[in-house]
């Protein structure tokens, strides 16, 4: 590796981590603003909020890496251009393609690192953050559950409780109504006590009554303890669950194969699966596009490059949003939908670089 290669890479990486850090701070601040409402209304501990934000950070970094690559090129090469260092390299016989080579190679390495992070770290972090979110939802459900009041659980359950314990998990004097029955009349469960956490509703010493469509008692059953898994219903209420972002690519591929074998539609799942690969690859695509703009306006001020970068990022994400929606709704092949933004912007970058003789 030549001296100017190491110099270019050092300038590029310094700008990359600066922009990526700024992106992370911006996104974390936005999430913190949202979480502040939960903190003020439900008394959620600050440590819990900080833990949630930290767990969401890897996913934010994956999305921000391509953007950071683009702005790092504008900042680093823009400064070198203003200080005539790029001109000095070109005057000494170094072609622009050769100047761009270490930047392109480093961008490819960063894309590989982003993919590894998205496979090894993001799924686990997202699952843990969703577990915390389910706990916050439990707090929101139980907060209005004062003495002698009704409150609703996710799904088709409505509960009347004489009171809630100090730890916000213990219930006393429970009447639970399960709607959505085939008879049209809710089942009724009476229980002396129970507990509710983010995953399970447990009832102790109770009786269940089921009714016919005419309102007659069809069945009476007594139980010492009843357990109901409410994780899935809570996840559906939040629009979360074991999403693609909570699983590695290999697990998503296995799920796709199982669904296809069962004859189920997998278009939306396939689209998100292919995006697991196309988003890290966007680091390289944004590098090519950024180099094109630096090459075409090498003497301009930083603000011109930053404005161009904002326009490129906006155009890319708009294109990605539309193509993803079309892939999920069967209007585009999932593979094409995931890679279409990269293909369009990559063709632009490669074409201009190959035609360059500077």
N, C-alpha and C positions, 0 to 999 in steps of 0.2 A: 504494500500500500504506500503510495507516494505521500509526500508531506502535505501537498495541497488537498489530497483526499481526506487525510485526518483532520485538517483544518476545517474543511467544509462539513464533515460529519459532526464535529464538535459544535460548530455554529448551529447546525440544523437541530441537533438533539437538545441543545440548550433552549432554543425557541420552542421546540415541540413540547417539552415538559412544562415550560412556562404556560403555554396555551392550554395544554391538557389540565394543568392545575387550576387555571382560571375557569375552565369549563366545569370542572368538578365542583368548585366553590359555588359557581352560579347555580348549577342544578341542585346541589345540596341545600343551598339557601332557599330555593323554591320549595323543596320538600319540607324543610324545617318550618317555613311559613305555614304550610298546610298542617303540619303536625302540631303547631302551636295552639291551634284551636282545640285539638284533643287534649293537650296538656292543661289548658285553662279550664275546660269544661268538666273533665273527668279526673283531674289530678294525676295524670300519668307521670311517673317519675322521669326526671330529666335523663337519667342513665338509660332508661328504656328507649327514649326517643333517639339518643345518641347512638345506641346500639342498632336501632332500625336504620338510621341514616348511614352508618358505616357498612351495614350489610347491603344496602342499595348502591353503594359507591362502585363496586366492580362493574355492574351493568351500565352505569353511567359512563364509566371510562371506556367501555367497549364501543358505545355509541359515539363518544367524543373523539376517539382516536383518529378516524379519517379526517374530521374537521381540524384537529390539531396538526396533522400532517400538512394540510393545505396552507394554513396560516403560518406554520413554521417555515415553509418555503418562501412565502411572501416576506416574512420578517427577516430571515437569515440572508437569503440571496438579495433581497431588496437593499439591505444595509451594505452588503458587499458591492452591489452595483453603484450605490450612491458614493461610496468611498473609492470607486474606480478599481477595486480589486478584481472584479470579474473582467473588466477591460484589460487589466494587466495580464491575467491568465490567457485571455484570447490573443492578445498581442504577442505573447511568447509562444504561440503555436498550439495552444490547447483548445480544441474544438468544444463548442457548447455541449455537444452530446457527451464528450468525455468529462466535462465539468459536472454534468447532470448524473453521470453513472453512479457515484457513491451515494447520492441522494436517493436515487431510484432503488438501489440495492438495500439501503437502510430502511426505506419505506416498506419494501417487501419483507424484511426481517420484523419490522414492527407489526405488519399484518399477521405474520405467523404467531407472534407473541399474543396478539389480540385474540386470535382463534384459540390458542391454548388457554388463555384466561377464560374465554367464553365456554370452554369445555370443562375445565377443571375447577374453576373457582365460582363462576357466576351461578351455575345451577344450585350448588349448595347454599351460597349466600342468599339467593332468592327464596329458597325453601325456608330458610331460617327467618327471613324478613316477613314472609307470609305467616309463619307461626306467631310472630309478634303481633302482626296485624289482626289475626284471629283473636288474640288476647285482648286487643283494644276493642274489637267488636263485642266481645263478651262484656267488657266494662260498659260499653254503650247500651247493651241490652239490659244489663242489670241496674244501671244508674237510675232509671225511672221506676224501678221495681220497689217502691216503698211499701209500707204496710197496707194491706187490704187494697191492692191495686192489681190490674191486669197488665201484662206485657206480652209481647209477641216474640217468639223465637223464629229463626229462619225455617222455611218449610211451611208446614200446615199445622203448627202447634201454637196454641194460645194458653198462657198460664196465669192463674190467679194464685197469689201467695200472700199468706198472712204477714210475711216479713222476710227480710234478707239479713243474714248475719253480718257481723262487722267486717269479715274478710271478703264480702261481696261474692261469695261462692255458695254459702249455705242457705237453703230455702226451708221455710217451715209452713205447715198447713197448706199443702199444694192441691190445687184443682187444675188438671191439664185437659184441654179440649183439643182433640185431633180432628181437624176438618178434612175435607177431601175424601171422605169415605164413600163406598159404593152405594150405601143406603141413603146418602144425603144428610144424615143426622150425625153430628160429631160423636166420636167415642169419648167417654169421660173416664179420667183416671184420678182417683183420690189417693194421696200419699201423705204420710205423717211428716216426712222431711225429704230433703234431697240436696244434691250438690250439682253445680254447673261450672264447668271450665271450658276452655276453648275447643275441646274435642268431644267431651262426653257429658250427657245429662244422666245423672244417677238418681233414682227414686227409691226410697226405703219404706217398707211396710205399707203397701197400697192395694187398691182394688180397681180393676178395670171393668167398665160397663160398655157393652156394644148394643146397638139398637137396630131394629128392622126399619124398613121404610115407613111403616105405620106408627113408629114411635114406641113399639113394644120392646122390652128388654130381651135381647137375643142370647146374651152370654154374660156371666159374671165370673171374673177370675181374680183370685188373690195372689199376691206375690210378696216375697221378702225383699227382693231388690230387682230393679229393672234398669238396664243400661241402654242408652240410645246414643249412637254415634252421630253427632251433629256437625262433624268437620266438613263433610261434603256440602251440606246445606249452607253453612257459613261461607264456604268458598264460592258457591254459586251466587250468594247474596253480594259478595264483594267483586264478583267477576274474576275470581282467581281460582286456584287449584293447581294441579300438576300441569301447568302450561308448558309450552315448548321451552320457554326461558328457564324453567326449573329442571330441565332434563338435558343430558348430553346428547350429541347428535346420534350416537349409536342407539341409545334408548328410544329416541324419537323414531329412528328408522325401524326398529323392532315393532313399535306401535303401528307404524304405517303398514308394515307387512301383515300384522295380525288383522288390522281393519280391512285391508284389501282381501285377505283370505275369507273374511266374514261377509264380503260384499258391501261394505260400508263406504261412504264417500270420504275421500282423503285429500281433496284438493286444497283445502285451507291448511291442513296439517303439513302437506308437502311443501306448500309455499313458504311457510315459516321455517321448515327444515332447511330448504335451500338458502334462505336468508342467513342462516347460521354460517354459511360459507361466503356469501357475497358481501356481507358487511365488513368482515376483516379484509377481504380483497379490495375494498374501497380505499384502503390506505394507499395501495399502489396506484389506483386509478386517480385519486386526488393528487398524488405526487406528479403524475404525468401532466394533468391539467394545470396544476400550479406552475410547473416549469414552462409550459407554453406561455402563460401570461407574463412570467418574469422575463422570458426571452423576447416577447413582443413589446414590452414597455420597460426596458431595463433601467432607464434613467428617471423614472417617475418617482414621486414621493410615496412614502409608506401608505398614506391614507388612500391613494388610488388603488393600491394592491389590496388593502383591507376591504374597500368597498366592492372590488371585483370578487374577493373571496366570499363576502356575504351573499352576493348574487349567485355565485356558483353553488354554495351550500344550499341556499333556498331552492334553486332549480333542481339540484340533485334530490333533496328530500321530498319535494313535490312530485317529481317523477317516481321516486320510490314508493310514495304513499299511493299514488294512482295504480302503479303496476302491482303492488301488493294486494290492493283491493280487487283488482281485476283477476289476479291469480286465485284469490280465496273464493271468488264467486264464479269461477269456471269460465271467465271470459278470455283468459290467457292460460297457456300451459304453465304449471307452477315453476318449472325450471326457467323458462323464459321470463316469467314475471319477476323472479328473484334476481336475475342477472341482467335484465334489460337496462337499468340505469347505468351499471358498470360498462356495459357494451357501448352505450351511446357516448358517455363521457370518455371512456378509454379510447374509442375510435378517434375522437377529436384530438386527444393528447398525442397519441402515437402518430397520427397523420401529420400534424404540424411539426413534431420533432424530427421525423424522418425526412421531411422536405427542407429542413433547416440546413443551411451551409455556413452558419455563423460560427 
